[in-house]
Amino acid sequence: YITHSYIITLNKLPSDAFKGLTALTWLSVSNNELKFVPAG
C-alpha cells in the first residue's frame, strides 16, 4: 500500500530516471484509489 508521504517524496525526486517507474506507480496508485500526478 502506497502512502501519501511516499507519493510526495516521489514527486520531489528528480524523476527524469523515474518517468517509466512513475507511470507504473500511477497505475498502482489508481488501483488504490489514490490520485497521483507524476511530476514532469
N, C-alpha and C positions, 0 to 999 in steps of 0.2 A: 504494500500500500504506500502510495507516494503522498507525503505531507506537503502543505503549502510552503513550509520552510525550504524543503528540497527544491521545489519549483522556483522559488525566489532566488535561491542560490544558483540554480542552473541558468536563470536569466542574467545574473550578474557575471557569469563566466564568459570569457571571450569565445563565444560559441562557434567561431569560424570552423573549428575542427569538430564541433559537436552538432553541426547542422543536420547531418544524417541521423545522429542519435536523437536530436531534438524532435525530428519528425516522427520517429518511432515512439518517443516518450509521449508526444501529443496524443497518439492513438491509444496508448496505455492509459493515460490520464482521462481521455474521453470515455473509456470504459468504466472508469471510476467516478464518472460524472463530475470531474473537476475541470473547470475552464482554464486552459493553458494556452498562452500565446507566445510562441518561440521568438526570442529577441533577434533582430536582424532579418 
